[in-house]
Amino acid sequence: MGRKIGSRYTANQILGRGSAGTVWLGEGPEGPVAIKLLREDLSSDQELVSRFVQERTALLGLDHPNVVSVRDLVVDGNDLALVMDLVRGTDLRTRLDRERRMAPEAAVAIVADVADGLAAAHAAGIVHRDVKPENVLLDMQGPLGPGGAHPALLTDFGVAKLIDSPRRTRATKIIGTPDYLAPEIVEGLPPRAAVDIYALATVLYELLAGFTPFGGGHPGAVLRRHVTETVVPLPGIPEELWQLLVQCLAKAPASRLRASELAARLREQLPLLVGMPPLDVDEPGSEAAEALEEEAAPVAPRERVRRGAVPLVPGAKPDSNRDTHTSMRVPGPDELAGGARGTARVPRASGAPRPGSARNRASVARRRRITLSAAAVALIAAVGVGTWAATSGDDGGGTPSDTKNSAPTSP
């Protein structure tokens, strides 16, 4: 038996659970819908309910082919729900998990679709604030685009803003997922449209490489990298596409493209990407890279770390529907200082040793031994020259000052 949501909707089947709530397959007056029912602790927050109602007009007015439309917002007793269009397909995270990385043409086509959706949202004064593969849906019933890509739609508009109340987050919380957070958010600045561009460029990097440019390790280290590290080039993509990524991953928000500009520039790149296979780069921590390292110098087994969204609690499992909208504390100065894991992960050609790996350490040790040996040889040579010089001075007859302290000879 279905669960009534307000007076017009019935939730029939759970599609997935996330940190913000539960998504249901539902039925409304106009047919099937997706119903996002927010958590009870959120629905009991009167401040949040007030913000929810205030956002109603803006969210209902956001209508674009690349945005999952919000049909209704329901406030009914303890129920707080967003009623959205039902997309017949899957999310981008599911496809990425299955394929590991995508061919550049398809990846760029998908990101261009999302950029178009963001352009419409930004024009309406709405910032998404949590752009990531989990929030991009692929319409499997839509026409195929370049590279066989399905139409992409951005979902979960408004959830970040609704949850991010001053009382809930104050100055010690960050709304978003660490791998995709723009530097200005880490530094405590208010989120503007440019944060969505940074996050979307991070998604494109991940679709091409199979991992995010600054992810991996402790969330504090991830945040530090966003602020301090420079993105490392991906081998094998056209220079024009790489420059687009660099510009949209700029630390300064004003340096990034606007969403409409990004969409247009990406579509200009599509003819250059036809038939290009997925990039051949080893993901840090991948089985191929680990196998090469262990073959060169066996090391103790290490836990495999899933690249992509970083769990905020050690050992935590991803949400079943991959709706991983999270709220995390701002790291302290000691965490931002980095450490062994505080360096950016460097993409490299397949088979090349990973920095810090056993193969890399062995190579460094060999170079160090050669350097030390050369230094020792130089030192021995220097000592030999000094000894020779001293001996030559004795044989050539000393000056009066050389012999003034010598013992007198017998008559």
C-alpha positions in Angstrom: 0.0 0.0 0.0 1.3 3.4 -1.0 2.1 6.3 1.4 0.2 9.5 0.9 2.3 12.6 0.4 0.1 15.6 0.8 -3.3 15.4 -0.8 -2.2 14.8 -4.4 0.6 12.3 -4.4 1.2 8.7 -3.4 4.7 7.2 -2.8 4.7 3.6 -3.9 8.3 2.3 -4.0 11.6 3.4 -2.6 14.1 4.1 -5.3 17.0 4.9 -3.0 18.1 6.5 0.3 20.4 9.4 0.7 21.8 11.6 3.5 19.2 14.2 2.9 16.2 11.9 2.6 14.5 9.1 0.6 13.6 9.1 -3.1 10.3 7.3 -3.9 8.6 6.3 -7.2 5.3 8.0 -6.9 2.0 8.8 -8.6 0.4 12.1 -9.1 -2.5 13.6 -10.9 -0.5 13.7 -14.2 1.2 10.3 -13.9 4.4 8.9 -12.4 6.8 11.2 -10.5 9.8 11.0 -8.3 9.3 12.2 -4.8 12.2 13.2 -2.6 11.0 13.0 1.0 13.4 14.9 3.3 14.5 13.5 6.6 12.2 13.9 9.6 14.8 16.1 11.5 14.8 18.4 8.5 11.0 18.6 8.3 10.8 19.4 12.0 13.1 22.4 11.6 10.8 25.4 11.3 13.5 27.7 9.9 14.1 25.2 7.1 10.4 24.8 6.4 10.2 28.6 6.0 13.1 28.6 3.6 11.5 25.7 1.7 8.4 27.7 1.1 10.4 30.8 0.1 12.2 28.8 -2.6 9.1 27.3 -4.0 8.5 29.9 -6.7 12.1 29.9 -8.0 12.4 26.1 -8.1 9.0 25.6 -9.8 10.0 28.2 -12.4 13.2 26.4 -13.4 12.2 24.7 -16.7 14.9 23.4 -19.0 15.5 20.2 -21.0 18.7 19.6 -19.1 17.2 20.1 -15.6 15.0 17.6 -13.7 12.0 19.8 -13.2 10.5 20.3 -9.7 6.8 20.0 -10.1 5.7 20.7 -6.6 6.9 21.3 -3.0 4.8 19.6 -0.3 4.7 20.7 3.3 2.2 18.4 5.1 2.6 17.7 8.9 6.0 15.9 9.2 6.4 15.5 5.5 8.6 17.8 3.5 9.0 16.7 -0.1 10.1 17.7 -3.5 8.0 16.2 -6.3 10.1 16.0 -9.5 9.9 14.6 -13.0 10.7 10.9 -13.2 13.7 10.2 -15.5 13.9 6.8 -17.0 17.6 6.0 -16.8 20.5 6.0 -14.4 22.9 8.5 -12.8 26.3 9.4 -14.1 28.0 7.8 -11.1 26.6 4.4 -12.0 27.8 4.6 -15.5 31.2 5.9 -14.4 31.5 3.0 -11.9 30.7 0.5 -14.7 33.0 2.0 -17.3 35.7 3.5 -15.1 36.3 6.4 -17.6 34.5 7.6 -20.7 35.5 8.3 -24.3 36.2 12.1 -24.5 33.5 12.7 -27.1 30.7 11.3 -24.9 32.1 12.9 -21.7 32.2 16.3 -23.3 28.7 15.9 -24.7 27.3 15.0 -21.3 29.1 17.9 -19.5 27.9 20.4 -22.2 24.3 19.3 -21.5 24.8 19.9 -17.8 26.4 23.3 -18.5 23.3 24.3 -20.5 21.2 23.4 -17.5 23.4 25.4 -15.2 23.2 28.4 -17.5 19.4 28.4 -17.2 19.6 28.0 -13.4 22.2 30.8 -13.0 20.1 33.1 -15.2 17.2 32.5 -12.8 19.5 33.3 -9.8 19.8 29.7 -8.6 23.2 28.2 -7.7 23.2 24.4 -7.5 26.2 24.1 -5.1 26.4 20.3 -5.3 27.3 19.4 -8.9 28.7 15.8 -9.0 28.0 12.6 -11.0 25.4 11.4 -8.5 23.3 14.4 -9.3 23.5 14.0 -13.1 20.8 11.7 -14.6 21.0 10.1 -18.0 17.7 9.8 -19.9 17.9 6.3 -21.5 14.7 7.0 -23.4 16.1 10.2 -25.0 17.9 10.4 -28.4 21.6 9.6 -28.5 24.0 12.4 -28.9 27.7 12.7 -29.8 29.7 9.6 -28.9 26.5 7.7 -28.1 25.8 9.9 -25.0 22.3 9.9 -23.6 20.8 13.3 -22.7 22.0 14.5 -19.3 19.8 16.3 -16.8 21.0 17.9 -13.5 18.9 17.2 -10.5 18.6 18.1 -6.8 18.5 21.9 -7.3 17.7 23.7 -4.1 18.6 20.9 -1.7 22.0 22.4 -0.7 20.5 25.8 -0.2 17.6 24.5 1.8 19.8 22.5 4.2 22.4 25.2 4.5 20.7 27.4 7.1 22.9 29.7 9.2 21.9 27.9 12.4 22.6 24.5 11.0 26.0 25.2 9.4 27.3 28.3 11.2 31.0 28.9 10.5 32.2 25.4 11.1 30.4 23.5 8.3 30.7 23.2 4.6 27.8 22.1 2.4 28.9 19.9 -0.5 31.0 16.9 -1.4 34.8 17.4 -0.8 36.1 16.3 -4.2 34.0 18.9 -6.1 34.2 21.9 -3.7 35.5 25.2 -5.2 38.4 26.8 -3.3 36.3 29.9 -2.3 33.9 27.7 -0.4 36.7 26.1 1.5 37.9 29.6 2.4 34.5 30.5 3.7 33.3 32.8 0.9 29.6 32.8 -0.2 28.8 30.4 -3.1 28.2 32.1 -6.4 27.6 30.7 -9.9 31.3 30.1 -10.4 31.3 27.3 -7.8 29.1 25.2 -10.1 31.5 25.7 -13.0 34.5 24.5 -10.9 32.5 21.4 -9.8 31.4 20.7 -13.4 35.0 21.0 -14.6 36.0 18.5 -11.8 33.3 16.1 -13.1 34.6 16.4 -16.7 38.2 15.6 -15.4 36.8 12.6 -13.6 34.9 11.3 -16.7 38.1 11.6 -18.7 40.6 10.3 -16.1 38.6 8.0 -13.9 39.4 10.0 -10.8 39.0 13.6 -9.6 42.0 16.0 -9.8 42.3 16.7 -6.0 40.6 13.7 -4.4 41.9 10.9 -2.3 42.8 10.6 1.4 41.5 12.6 4.4 38.8 15.1 3.6 41.0 17.8 5.1 43.8 17.0 2.7 41.3 17.1 -0.2 40.1 20.6 0.8 43.7 21.8 1.1 44.5 20.6 -2.4 41.6 22.6 -3.8 43.1 25.7 -2.4 46.9 25.1 -2.9 47.5 22.5 -5.6 47.6 23.1 -9.4 45.8 20.6 -11.6 48.2 18.3 -13.4 47.6 17.8 -17.2 46.0 14.7 -18.6 48.0 13.1 -21.3 46.2 12.5 -24.6 43.6 15.2 -24.9 43.6 18.1 -27.3 45.3 21.2 -26.0 42.2 23.3 -26.5 40.1 21.0 -24.3 42.8 21.0 -21.6 42.9 24.8 -21.6 39.1 24.9 -21.0 39.6 22.6 -18.0 42.4 24.7 -16.7 40.3 27.9 -17.0 37.3 26.4 -15.3 39.4 24.9 -12.5 41.1 28.3 -11.8 41.4 29.2 -8.1 40.0 32.7 -8.8 36.2 32.5 -9.4 36.4 35.5 -11.8 38.8 33.6 -14.1 36.3 30.8 -14.8 33.9 30.7 -17.8 30.2 31.3 -17.4 28.0 28.2 -17.9 26.7 29.3 -21.3 30.3 30.0 -22.5 31.4 26.6 -21.2 28.6 24.8 -23.0 29.4 26.5 -26.3 33.1 26.0 -26.1 32.7 22.3 -25.2 30.5 21.7 -28.3 33.1 23.4 -30.5 35.5 20.6 -29.3 33.3 17.7 -30.3 34.5 17.4 -33.9 38.1 17.0 -32.6 37.1 14.1 -30.3 35.2 11.8 -32.8 36.5 8.3 -32.5 39.0 9.1 -29.7 39.2 6.2 -27.2 39.2 6.6 -23.4 42.4 7.9 -22.0 45.1 5.3 -21.1 46.1 6.5 -17.6 46.5 4.5 -14.5 44.3 5.5 -11.6 46.2 5.9 -8.3 45.5 2.8 -6.2 44.2 0.8 -9.2 44.9 -3.0 -9.4 47.1 -2.5 -12.5 49.2 0.1 -10.8 49.4 -2.0 -7.5 50.3 -5.1 -9.4 53.2 -3.4 -11.2 54.4 -2.0 -7.8 54.2 -5.3 -6.0 56.0 -7.1 -8.9 58.9 -4.7 -8.6 59.1 -4.7 -4.8 56.5 -6.6 -2.7 54.8 -4.5 0.0 52.3 -5.2 2.7 48.7 -5.3 1.4 46.9 -2.0 1.6 43.2 -1.2 1.6 41.9 -0.2 -1.8 40.5 3.3 -1.6 37.6 4.0 -3.9 38.3 7.2 -5.9 35.6 9.8 -6.4 33.6 11.1 -3.4 35.5 10.8 -0.2 33.6 9.3 2.8 33.6 11.7 5.7 33.5 9.0 8.3 36.1 6.2 8.1 34.5 3.0 7.0 31.2 4.6 5.9 29.5 3.1 2.9 28.1 5.2 0.0 24.3 5.8 0.0 22.4 3.2 -1.9 21.1 5.8 -4.4 24.4 7.7 -4.4 22.7 10.8 -3.1 25.7 11.8 -1.0 24.9 15.4 -0.2 26.8 16.0 3.0 27.7 18.5 5.6 31.2 18.5 6.9 33.3 20.5 9.4 36.0 22.9 8.2 39.4 21.3 8.8 41.8 22.8 11.3 45.2 24.3 10.4 47.0 21.1 11.1 44.8 19.2 8.7 45.1 21.8 6.0 48.9 21.7 6.4 48.7 18.4 4.6 51.4 15.7 5.0 52.1 12.4 3.3 48.7 12.5 1.6 48.7 16.2 1.0 50.2 16.2 -2.5 48.2 16.2 -5.7 47.9 12.9 -7.5 49.7 13.1 -10.8 48.2 11.4 -13.8 50.7 9.4 -15.7 51.0 7.1 -18.8 49.9 3.5 -18.3 52.7 1.4 -16.6 54.6 4.4 -15.2 55.4 4.2 -11.5 53.2 6.1 -9.2 54.9 8.7 -7.0 55.4 7.1 -3.5 54.9 3.6 -4.9 57.4 0.7 -4.3 58.8 1.1 -7.8 59.1 4.8 -7.4 60.8 4.4 -4.0 63.2 1.8 -5.4 64.1 4.2 -8.2 64.7 7.0 -5.8 66.8 4.8 -3.6 69.0 3.8 -6.6 69.5 7.4 -7.6 70.4 8.3 -4.0 72.9 5.4 -3.8 74.5 6.6 -7.1 74.6 10.2 -5.8 76.2 9.1 -2.5 78.7 6.9 -4.3 79.7 9.8 -6.6 80.0 12.1 -3.5 82.3 9.5 -1.8 84.5 9.2 -4.9 84.8 13.0 -5.0 85.6 13.1 -1.3 88.3 10.4 -1.7 89.8 12.2 -4.7 89.9 15.5 -2.8 91.6 13.8 0.2 94.1 12.3 -2.2 94.9 15.6 -3.8 95.4 17.2 -0.4 97.7 14.5 0.8 99.7 14.7 -2.4 100.0 18.5 -2.0 101.2 18.1 1.6 103.8 15.5 0.6 105.1 17.6 -2.2 105.6 20.5 0.2 107.8 18.4 2.5 110.0 17.0 -0.4 110.7 20.4 -1.9 112.5 22.0 1.1 110.8 24.1 3.7 111.1 27.8 4.2 112.6 29.1 7.5 109.2 29.4 8.9 108.6 25.7 8.0 111.6 24.6 10.1 111.8 27.0 13.0 110.3 24.5 15.5 112.4 21.5 14.4 114.7 19.8 16.8 118.4 20.9 16.4 120.8 18.5 14.7 123.8 17.0 16.5 127.2 18.6 15.7 
